[in-house]
Amino acid sequence: MNLVRPPTSAVPDPVVPATPEVGRFAVPSPDERQAVEARLARWQAAGVGARIWKKDPTVWFDAIRPEIVDRLGWLGLPEAISGRLEELRGFADETREAGTQNVVLLGMGGSSLAPEVLGRTFGAAKGFPTLSVLDSTHPGAVREVEGAIDPNTTLFLVSSKSGTTTETLTLFRYFWERVAATTSAPGRRFVAITDPGTPLEALARTRGFRTTFAAAPDLGGRYSALSVFGMVPAALIGIDLDRLLASARAMASACGPERSADRHPGLQLGALLGELGRRGRDKVTIWTSPELSAFPIWVEQLIAESTGKDGRGLVPIASEAFRPPEFYGSDRVVVDLALAGDRSRESALEALERHGVPTVRLRWDDRFALGGEFFRWEFAIACAGVALGIHPFDQPDVEFAKVLARQALAAPPPTSTNPPAASPGSSPEFAELVDVRHPGEYIGLQAYLAPSDDLDRALDRLRRAVGDRLTVPTTLGYGPRFLHSTGQLHKGGPPTGAFVQLVDAAIPDLPVPGSEFTFGTLIHAQVRGDATALRQRGRTVVTLAAPGAAVEFVDEVAAWVEARPRG
């Protein structure tokens, strides 16, 4: 591994060049550096890289466990999906010729995050439809998408690997009714993306969907970016799939079975993150060039859901504001992803290294390197699981929260003598949370609110206020999308997270066709279900309920934190 070996002089420059495909790594501490190098040497001696390509489950555990042998299909995706390019481009051309102006993807987690990253990174090519990703059950989010489209010129992608995702099917029922009100053949406006044999595949056949794209069943949702879950939306908005997948194939080759550990991008990154994570540097902070700012939302799920279990795991810190080096404690690793020529964070990285914080620099020649980065990170996080001693392909705590949410949906909202606070000053629990710092802790802000640019700004302000006050890492996620992303980590990972739920009345509400519940009751059930799951895992949870407009309320909470005197 191309790691730092500082000379005996004071404050050495800890960065040494490495091949561009591997990246540049800096680990200032000799003990940590030697541990990472020893990990790589053991992997080289054990042939870990080659054994992963052979789909050898004993890389992770001596005994074969479920969801390992049948979850390694992502290794072959760069080649497999390249063989479907003519099909994907043909469908995109057919869609344009039919007059499609908008594509709306209805999905959650692994079905929605890669498409969102692709859409935000590239945008729609000239003459191609725009892409909207709807992964919220908040009625305000549903209304916003509905108001921005014409059902007669919109193609809906109903995307669910299992074909049973509650949120996805709920959103489908809503938009099916809207489209059916305008045409006698509503199925022509819908496409399913799912595994073979799922209930969604059967639904698509029954309802006469335009087509169904069958996904490879031998991979998990968070490892599906280079499958039809990511590539169908990419084709529809005109992304150059030849260039994107050429990058993915090149990275797969660089991570190939014959590649030695010292030149292997996946093993190198996985060894650093996994080994340092098990030694307490479990907060993986991700910086990017502005043009790549969407990428961390995908990495966040990959890291959190893959490693956050058995009381262990890596905590991804995405899109956090820059701070002075002193803000970054002994629990941090910083990964910087930059387009070629962008050195705007170089001085900040060097300052972190002098402060003793390990850093990783990954440089992209252009945006199409995204295809390769999907593969690099998938390989790396699978390898990090080896170092952490966890199963990187299951998600045991995700279903737990879903069960509790379904129970909450089936029961009337409980009457409580201690309802959620309508102002930060009326919540002793919130005051205690922002007054007491616990080293190694992180604070997670969970916004069960309708996303908007103004709300993003207010939430970023609150996130910075909490982080500055406590000098701890912070995370931010919109609900219920994060339940399919970082939710596994929150409940199954290190017991160092404390969480703030931000909710509103979700009005005006919207009915869910064919159901006895509304979107508002669904999202509130998810709030209650997740809070119960977190508390049963011993986590601190505080719920703040906006009495009016969400943006003004979040700003009020941020101002209260900023003005609160220090004890």
Secondary structure per residue as TSV (DSSP state, phi and psi in degrees):
chain	resnum	aa	ss	phi	psi
A	1	M	-	360.0	138.8
A	2	N	-	-83.0	76.4
A	3	L	-	-106.7	166.6
A	4	V	-	-75.8	135.3
A	5	R	-	-122.7	86.1
A	6	P	-	-61.4	138.0
A	7	P	-	-68.1	176.8
A	8	T	S	-75.7	-10.8
A	9	S	S	-69.6	157.3
A	10	A	S	-70.3	147.2
A	11	V	S	46.5	65.9
A	12	P	-	-72.8	159.3
A	13	D	-	-78.1	116.6
A	14	P	-	-88.8	8.6
A	15	V	-	-107.7	132.2
A	16	V	-	-122.1	147.8
A	17	P	-	-66.0	152.7
A	18	A	-	-140.7	170.3
A	19	T	-	-62.0	143.2
A	20	P	T	-56.2	-35.1
A	21	E	T	-71.5	-21.4
A	22	V	T	-89.9	-40.0
A	23	G	-	104.3	-179.3
A	24	R	E	-120.3	126.2
A	25	F	E	-118.3	141.5
A	26	A	E	-136.3	120.3
A	27	V	-	-127.2	94.1
A	28	P	-	-62.0	-34.4
A	29	S	-	-74.2	124.4
A	30	P	H	-58.7	-40.2
A	31	D	H	-63.7	-45.3
A	32	E	H	-66.8	-39.8
A	33	R	H	-63.2	-44.3
A	34	Q	H	-64.5	-35.1
A	35	A	H	-65.4	-41.5
A	36	V	H	-67.1	-42.8
A	37	E	H	-63.6	-38.3
A	38	A	H	-65.6	-38.7
A	39	R	H	-61.1	-46.4
A	40	L	H	-61.8	-41.1
A	41	A	H	-63.6	-39.9
A	42	R	H	-65.4	-41.2
A	43	W	H	-64.3	-39.2
A	44	Q	H	-63.2	-45.5
A	45	A	H	-65.3	-34.4
A	46	A	H	-86.7	-3.4
A	47	G	T	63.3	37.9
A	48	V	H	-60.4	-44.1
A	49	G	H	-58.0	-47.4
A	50	A	H	-67.7	-37.0
A	51	R	H	-67.8	-33.5
A	52	I	H	-63.2	-41.7
A	53	W	H	-64.5	-27.2
A	54	K	T	-82.4	0.4
A	55	K	T	59.0	45.6
A	56	D	-	-85.3	109.3
A	57	P	G	-68.5	-17.2
A	58	T	G	-75.3	-2.3
A	59	V	G	-58.6	-37.0
A	60	W	T	-97.3	-44.6
A	61	F	-	-141.7	150.6
A	62	D	S	-64.5	-40.8
A	63	A	S	-93.3	143.4
A	64	I	-	-69.5	130.8
A	65	R	-	-118.1	153.9
A	66	P	T	-59.9	154.2
A	67	E	T	64.7	31.4
A	68	I	T	-116.8	-61.8
A	69	V	G	-57.4	-38.7
A	70	D	G	-95.5	21.7
A	71	R	G	-129.8	21.5
A	72	L	-	-111.3	16.0
A	73	G	G	-66.2	-18.2
A	74	W	G	-62.3	-22.2
A	75	L	G	-60.5	-34.9
A	76	G	G	-95.4	2.5
A	77	L	H	-62.8	-41.7
A	78	P	H	-54.8	-38.0
A	79	E	H	-79.5	-43.7
A	80	A	H	-63.7	-45.5
A	81	I	H	-72.4	-26.4
A	82	S	H	-62.0	-29.6
A	83	G	T	-74.3	-6.5
A	84	R	T	-110.5	12.1
A	85	L	H	-62.8	-40.4
A	86	E	H	-61.9	-41.9
A	87	E	H	-61.4	-46.2
A	88	L	H	-66.8	-43.1
A	89	R	H	-67.4	-37.3
A	90	G	H	-62.8	-40.6
A	91	F	H	-67.4	-39.0
A	92	A	H	-62.7	-41.6
A	93	D	H	-64.6	-42.1
A	94	E	H	-61.5	-39.6
A	95	T	H	-65.8	-42.2
A	96	R	H	-65.0	-42.7
A	97	E	H	-64.2	-24.4
A	98	A	T	-80.6	0.3
A	99	G	T	86.2	20.1
A	100	T	-	-69.2	127.2
A	101	Q	-	-105.5	-26.8
A	102	N	E	-135.9	144.5
A	103	V	E	-117.8	127.0
A	104	V	E	-117.3	118.9
A	105	L	E	-96.0	124.2
A	106	L	E	-104.6	108.4
A	107	G	-	-168.2	174.1
A	108	M	-	-140.1	148.4
A	109	G	G	60.3	-124.0
A	110	G	G	-62.0	-21.0
A	111	S	G	-83.3	-16.6
A	112	S	T	-118.0	-26.9
A	113	L	H	-71.9	-44.3
A	114	A	H	-63.3	-44.8
A	115	P	H	-58.4	-38.5
A	116	E	H	-65.6	-41.9
A	117	V	H	-61.8	-45.2
A	118	L	H	-62.4	-44.6
A	119	G	H	-64.5	-42.9
A	120	R	H	-74.7	-28.8
A	121	T	H	-77.4	-39.0
A	122	F	H	-107.8	-32.2
A	123	G	-	69.9	175.9
A	124	A	-	-83.3	135.4
A	125	A	-	-68.5	158.9
A	126	K	T	-57.3	130.4
A	127	G	T	86.0	-0.8
A	128	F	S	-105.6	155.6
A	129	P	-	-67.8	156.6
A	130	T	E	-81.4	159.3
A	131	L	E	-116.9	128.7
A	132	S	E	-118.8	136.1
A	133	V	E	-110.1	118.6
A	134	L	E	-109.0	106.4
A	135	D	-	-130.1	39.7
A	136	S	-	-133.1	142.1
A	137	T	-	-100.6	9.6
A	138	H	-	-70.4	130.6
A	139	P	H	-58.8	-30.1
A	140	G	H	-64.8	-38.4
A	141	A	H	-68.3	-39.5
A	142	V	H	-64.6	-44.8
A	143	R	H	-62.8	-38.1
A	144	E	H	-62.4	-45.4
A	145	V	H	-65.5	-44.2
A	146	E	H	-59.4	-39.7
A	147	G	H	-73.0	-15.3
A	148	A	T	-96.4	-2.2
A	149	I	-	-128.7	161.4
A	150	D	-	-107.3	116.4
A	151	P	G	-54.2	-28.6
A	152	N	G	-75.6	-15.0
A	153	T	G	-123.0	23.5
A	154	T	E	-117.7	138.2
A	155	L	E	-107.5	126.6
A	156	F	E	-101.7	124.6
A	157	L	E	-98.1	113.4
A	158	V	E	-96.8	105.7
A	159	S	E	-118.7	114.9
A	160	S	-	-157.1	121.3
A	161	K	S	-64.1	-46.1
A	162	S	S	-76.9	-23.1
A	163	G	S	74.8	11.9
A	164	T	-	-129.1	7.3
A	165	T	-	-61.6	121.2
A	166	T	H	-57.2	-49.3
A	167	E	H	-62.2	-43.8
A	168	T	H	-63.0	-46.4
A	169	L	H	-69.5	-31.8
A	170	T	H	-65.4	-45.3
A	171	L	H	-64.2	-37.8
A	172	F	H	-58.9	-47.5
A	173	R	H	-60.2	-37.9
A	174	Y	H	-64.7	-49.3
A	175	F	H	-77.4	-25.4
A	176	W	H	-61.6	-43.7
A	177	E	H	-63.0	-39.1
A	178	R	H	-66.3	-42.6
A	179	V	H	-70.3	-39.6
A	180	A	H	-62.7	-23.2
A	181	A	T	-74.6	-11.4
A	182	T	T	-115.2	-10.3
A	183	T	-	-152.3	152.8
A	184	S	S	-83.7	-7.9
A	185	A	-	-128.3	66.6
A	186	P	G	-64.2	-26.8
A	187	G	G	-58.7	-25.4
A	188	R	G	-66.3	-16.4
A	189	R	G	-96.2	7.6
A	190	F	E	-127.5	144.0
A	191	V	E	-133.2	137.9
A	192	A	E	-103.0	141.0
A	193	I	E	-125.8	113.8
A	194	T	E	-163.1	170.4
A	195	D	-	-73.2	157.9
A	196	P	T	-63.4	140.4
A	197	G	T	80.0	10.9
A	198	T	-	-84.6	163.3
A	199	P	H	-58.2	-31.2
A	200	L	H	-67.4	-38.1
A	201	E	H	-61.4	-42.0
A	202	A	H	-66.3	-40.5
A	203	L	H	-61.3	-43.3
A	204	A	H	-61.9	-38.1
A	205	R	H	-68.3	-43.7
A	206	T	H	-64.8	-40.5
A	207	R	H	-87.3	-2.7
A	208	G	T	72.5	43.0
A	209	F	-	-58.8	155.1
A	210	R	S	-57.2	-44.2
A	211	T	E	-166.7	168.6
A	212	T	E	-127.9	130.1
A	213	F	E	-98.4	116.6
A	214	A	E	-84.2	128.8
A	215	A	-	-92.5	160.8
A	216	A	-	-68.7	126.0
A	217	P	S	-78.7	-11.5
A	218	D	S	-96.0	43.7
A	219	L	S	-157.7	153.7
A	220	G	-	-86.3	164.9
A	221	G	G	-59.1	-40.3
A	222	R	G	-74.0	-10.2
A	223	Y	G	-104.6	19.7
A	224	S	-	-107.3	13.1
A	225	A	T	-57.9	-38.0
A	226	L	T	-92.0	11.2
A	227	S	S	-96.9	-169.9
A	228	V	H	-62.1	-21.8
A	229	F	H	-62.4	-35.2
A	230	G	H	-96.6	-35.3
A	231	M	H	-82.0	-27.1
A	232	V	H	-64.3	-52.4
A	233	P	H	-59.1	-38.1
A	234	A	H	-61.5	-42.9
A	235	A	H	-64.5	-40.9
A	236	L	H	-64.6	-28.6
A	237	I	T	-99.5	9.5
A	238	G	T	84.2	20.7
A	239	I	-	-68.0	141.1
A	240	D	-	-72.4	94.9
A	241	L	H	-69.8	-26.2
A	242	D	H	-60.7	-47.6
A	243	R	H	-69.7	-40.7
A	244	L	H	-62.1	-44.5
A	245	L	H	-80.5	-24.3
A	246	A	H	-61.7	-39.9
A	247	S	H	-62.7	-42.7
A	248	A	H	-64.6	-41.5
A	249	R	H	-67.0	-37.9
A	250	A	H	-63.5	-41.7
A	251	M	H	-68.8	-39.1
A	252	A	H	-60.7	-38.1
A	253	S	H	-66.4	-40.8
A	254	A	H	-65.5	-24.5
A	255	C	T	-99.4	18.7
A	256	G	-	-67.3	167.5
A	257	P	T	-64.4	-22.1
A	258	E	T	-92.5	-5.1
A	259	R	-	-77.1	129.8
A	260	S	-	-72.5	157.6
A	261	A	G	-61.1	-32.5
A	262	D	G	-75.0	-8.7
A	263	R	G	-124.9	18.8
A	264	H	-	-106.9	110.2
A	265	P	H	-58.5	-40.5
A	266	G	H	-70.6	-46.5
A	267	L	H	-63.9	-40.4
A	268	Q	H	-61.4	-52.2
A	269	L	H	-67.3	-40.4
A	270	G	H	-64.3	-39.9
A	271	A	H	-65.0	-43.7
A	272	L	H	-64.0	-50.2
A	273	L	H	-66.1	-43.9
A	274	G	H	-68.9	-47.2
A	275	E	H	-68.4	-44.6
A	276	L	H	-69.0	-33.5
A	277	G	H	-62.5	-43.0
A	278	R	H	-70.7	-14.5
A	279	R	T	-98.0	10.2
A	280	G	T	108.3	-13.9
A	281	R	-	-88.4	74.1
A	282	D	-	-102.9	3.4
A	283	K	E	-99.3	103.8
A	284	V	E	-93.2	102.9
A	285	T	E	-92.0	129.3
A	286	I	E	-117.1	120.8
A	287	W	E	-109.3	151.4
A	288	T	E	-145.5	161.6
A	289	S	-	-62.3	151.6
A	290	P	G	-54.5	-36.4
A	291	E	G	-68.0	-16.7
A	292	L	G	-109.2	17.5
A	293	S	T	-65.9	-16.5
A	294	A	T	-80.3	-23.9
A	295	F	H	-56.6	-40.2
A	296	P	H	-60.0	-24.6
A	297	I	H	-68.2	-27.7
A	298	W	H	-78.5	-45.3
A	299	V	H	-59.6	-36.2
A	300	E	H	-56.6	-48.7
A	301	Q	H	-65.1	-45.3
A	302	L	H	-56.3	-48.3
A	303	I	H	-68.0	-51.5
A	304	A	H	-65.6	-48.4
A	305	E	H	-76.0	-26.3
A	306	S	H	-80.4	-36.5
A	307	T	H	-108.9	-17.0
A	308	G	-	-84.7	82.7
A	309	K	B	-161.0	164.4
A	310	D	T	57.3	29.6
A	311	G	T	73.9	11.0
A	312	R	B	-127.5	177.7
A	313	G	-	136.7	169.6
A	314	L	-	-101.6	137.7
A	315	V	E	-104.8	107.2
A	316	P	E	-74.0	131.0
A	317	I	E	-113.8	96.5
A	318	A	E	-103.8	140.0
A	319	S	S	61.4	31.7
A	320	E	-	-83.1	143.8
A	321	A	-	-64.3	149.1
A	322	F	-	-65.5	143.8
A	323	R	-	-133.9	166.8
A	324	P	-	-63.6	158.4
A	325	P	G	-54.3	-33.0
A	326	E	G	-63.8	-19.7
A	327	F	G	-70.1	-26.0
A	328	Y	-	-94.3	111.6
A	329	G	-	-88.5	-166.5
A	330	S	T	-75.9	1.6
A	331	D	T	-100.9	11.5
A	332	R	E	-109.0	146.1
A	333	V	E	-131.3	138.4
A	334	V	E	-115.8	126.7
A	335	V	E	-112.2	125.8
A	336	D	E	-113.7	124.9
A	337	L	E	-111.8	121.5
A	338	A	E	-135.9	141.7
A	339	L	E	-68.3	152.7
A	340	A	T	-54.3	132.6
A	341	G	T	92.6	-12.5
A	342	D	-	-88.4	107.5
A	343	R	-	-117.2	23.7
A	344	S	T	-66.8	-21.1
A	345	R	T	-106.7	9.2
A	346	E	H	-62.6	-44.2
A	347	S	H	-66.5	-35.0
A	348	A	H	-66.8	-39.8
A	349	L	H	-65.0	-42.5
A	350	E	H	-63.9	-38.0
A	351	A	H	-64.9	-39.8
A	352	L	H	-62.5	-42.5
A	353	E	H	-63.9	-39.7
A	354	R	H	-64.7	-27.8
A	355	H	T	-81.1	-5.4
A	356	G	T	97.4	8.6
A	357	V	-	-89.9	125.4
A	358	P	-	-63.9	143.0
A	359	T	E	-133.6	155.1
A	360	V	E	-131.3	129.5
A	361	R	E	-111.1	120.8
A	362	L	E	-118.6	122.7
A	363	R	E	-109.5	135.2
A	364	W	E	-107.2	131.3
A	365	D	S	-64.2	-38.5
A	366	D	S	-160.3	-178.5
A	367	R	G	-64.0	-23.8
A	368	F	G	-70.8	-10.9
A	369	A	G	-63.4	-11.5
A	370	L	H	-53.4	-40.5
A	371	G	H	-58.6	-43.8
A	372	G	H	-68.0	-36.5
A	373	E	H	-67.8	-35.0
A	374	F	H	-52.5	-47.5
A	375	F	H	-72.0	-43.6
A	376	R	H	-55.0	-48.1
A	377	W	H	-69.8	-35.2
A	378	E	H	-60.8	-46.2
A	379	F	H	-65.1	-43.9
A	380	A	H	-63.4	-43.6
A	381	I	H	-72.7	-33.2
A	382	A	H	-60.0	-39.8
A	383	C	H	-72.7	-38.0
A	384	A	H	-57.5	-33.9
A	385	G	H	-60.4	-32.9
A	386	V	H	-62.6	-48.5
A	387	A	H	-64.2	-36.7
A	388	L	H	-81.4	-14.1
A	389	G	T	72.8	34.0
A	390	I	S	-123.8	167.5
A	391	H	-	-88.8	109.6
A	392	P	T	-79.7	-3.8
A	393	F	T	-115.2	0.6
A	394	D	-	-108.9	176.6
A	395	Q	-	-150.5	69.3
A	396	P	T	-65.4	-24.8
A	397	D	T	-95.3	-6.7
A	398	V	H	-68.5	-45.6
A	399	E	H	-65.8	-31.2
A	400	F	H	-57.5	-48.0
A	401	A	H	-67.2	-34.8
A	402	K	H	-64.0	-41.4
A	403	V	H	-61.8	-45.2
A	404	L	H	-65.4	-35.3
A	405	A	H	-65.9	-40.5
A	406	R	H	-65.0	-38.7
A	407	Q	H	-63.9	-41.2
A	408	A	H	-66.1	-34.5
A	409	L	H	-68.6	-33.9
A	410	A	H	-79.3	-16.3
A	411	A	S	-109.7	151.5
A	412	P	-	-67.0	150.1
A	413	P	-	-54.5	133.9
A	414	P	-	-70.8	145.2
A	415	T	-	-80.7	135.2
A	416	S	-	-130.9	139.9
A	417	T	S	-81.1	-6.3
A	418	N	S	-132.6	69.4
A	419	P	-	-68.7	164.0
A	420	P	-	-55.0	142.3
A	421	A	B	-69.8	139.0
A	422	A	S	-95.1	1.8
A	423	S	S	-155.2	148.9
A	424	P	G	-62.1	-32.6
A	425	G	G	-69.7	-16.5
A	426	S	G	-95.6	8.9
A	427	S	-	-118.3	100.2
A	428	P	H	-59.2	-32.4
A	429	E	H	-65.1	-40.5
A	430	F	H	-67.8	-41.0
A	431	A	H	-59.3	-43.1
A	432	E	H	-65.0	-39.7
A	433	L	H	-61.0	-41.3
A	434	V	H	-89.1	-4.3
A	435	D	H	-98.0	-22.9
A	436	V	-	-114.5	119.0
A	437	R	-	-97.4	133.5
A	438	H	-	-119.1	115.5
A	439	P	T	-53.3	138.9
A	440	G	T	84.5	-5.3
A	441	E	-	-80.4	160.3
A	442	Y	E	-135.2	153.9
A	443	I	E	-111.2	128.1
A	444	G	E	-108.7	120.5
A	445	L	E	-93.5	125.4
A	446	Q	E	-119.9	103.7
A	447	A	E	-96.8	99.6
A	448	Y	E	-86.3	63.7
A	449	L	S	-134.8	163.9
A	450	A	-	-76.3	119.5
A	451	P	-	-61.8	145.7
A	452	S	-	-162.2	162.4
A	453	D	H	-61.6	-41.8
A	454	D	H	-64.8	-38.9
A	455	L	H	-69.8	-37.7
A	456	D	H	-54.6	-45.6
A	457	R	H	-62.2	-45.7
A	458	A	H	-64.2	-41.8
A	459	L	H	-65.5	-38.8
A	460	D	H	-62.6	-38.4
A	461	R	H	-62.9	-45.8
A	462	L	H	-63.8	-42.2
A	463	R	H	-59.8	-43.8
A	464	R	H	-67.2	-40.3
A	465	A	H	-61.2	-45.1
A	466	V	H	-66.4	-45.5
A	467	G	H	-62.1	-43.6
A	468	D	H	-65.2	-39.7
A	469	R	H	-66.0	-41.1
A	470	L	H	-99.7	-11.6
A	471	T	T	53.4	50.8
A	472	V	-	-132.1	157.6
A	473	P	-	-65.8	151.2
A	474	T	E	-131.0	149.6
A	475	T	E	-123.1	160.0
A	476	L	E	-142.6	129.6
A	477	G	E	-145.8	144.1
A	478	Y	E	-84.2	136.6
A	479	G	T	-95.6	147.6
A	480	P	T	-91.8	10.2
A	481	R	G	-59.6	-38.0
A	482	F	G	-69.1	-19.4
A	483	L	G	-61.4	-25.8
A	484	H	G	-98.8	12.6
A	485	S	T	-132.1	-87.7
A	486	T	T	-84.9	-6.6
A	487	G	H	-57.6	-36.2
A	488	Q	H	-60.7	-45.6
A	489	L	H	-61.9	-43.7
A	490	H	H	-56.3	-38.7
A	491	K	H	-96.6	-34.2
A	492	G	H	-104.4	-12.4
A	493	G	S	-86.5	-157.7
A	494	P	-	-57.4	140.2
A	495	P	T	-80.7	50.4
A	496	T	T	-116.2	6.1
A	497	G	E	-97.2	140.3
A	498	A	E	-124.0	141.6
A	499	F	E	-128.9	141.6
A	500	V	E	-117.7	114.2
A	501	Q	E	-89.2	127.4
A	502	L	E	-112.9	117.7
A	503	V	E	-130.0	164.6
A	504	D	-	-137.2	-175.8
A	505	A	-	-74.8	-10.9
A	506	A	-	55.6	46.9
A	507	I	-	-127.6	150.9
A	508	P	S	-66.1	140.8
A	509	D	-	-83.8	170.7
A	510	L	-	-133.1	138.3
A	511	P	B	-75.6	153.9
A	512	V	-	-102.9	112.0
A	513	P	T	-54.8	137.3
A	514	G	T	76.4	10.4
A	515	S	S	-129.0	162.2
A	516	E	S	-92.6	1.5
A	517	F	S	-119.0	167.5
A	518	T	B	-110.3	171.8
A	519	F	H	-62.4	-36.9
A	520	G	H	-64.1	-43.7
A	521	T	H	-68.7	-31.0
A	522	L	H	-65.5	-49.8
A	523	I	H	-68.6	-33.1
A	524	H	H	-69.8	-33.4
A	525	A	H	-65.2	-37.6
A	526	Q	H	-67.0	-36.2
A	527	V	H	-59.6	-50.7
A	528	R	H	-66.4	-41.1
A	529	G	H	-62.9	-42.9
A	530	D	H	-70.2	-39.0
A	531	A	H	-60.0	-42.9
A	532	T	H	-63.1	-43.5
A	533	A	H	-62.4	-42.9
A	534	L	H	-64.4	-45.3
A	535	R	H	-64.9	-37.4
A	536	Q	H	-65.7	-20.4
A	537	R	T	-93.3	6.7
A	538	G	T	82.2	17.8
A	539	R	-	-90.4	151.7
A	540	T	E	-81.7	129.1
A	541	V	E	-134.0	128.0
A	542	V	E	-122.0	132.4
A	543	T	E	-111.9	126.5
A	544	L	E	-116.8	128.0
A	545	A	E	-112.1	122.2
A	546	A	-	-69.9	124.7
A	547	P	S	-76.4	-14.7
A	548	G	S	-143.9	-133.2
A	549	A	-	-64.9	136.3
A	550	A	H	-65.9	-42.5
A	551	V	H	-61.7	-47.5
A	552	E	H	-62.8	-36.9
A	553	F	H	-66.8	-45.7
A	554	V	H	-63.5	-39.5
A	555	D	H	-61.2	-39.5
A	556	E	H	-62.3	-43.5
A	557	V	H	-64.0	-42.8
A	558	A	H	-62.1	-44.5
A	559	A	H	-62.5	-38.3
A	560	W	H	-63.1	-43.3
A	561	V	H	-65.3	-42.9
A	562	E	H	-62.0	-36.1
A	563	A	H	-89.5	-10.9
A	564	R	-	-66.9	128.3
A	565	P	-	-66.1	147.3
A	566	R	-	-84.1	140.5
A	567	G	-	-76.8	360.0
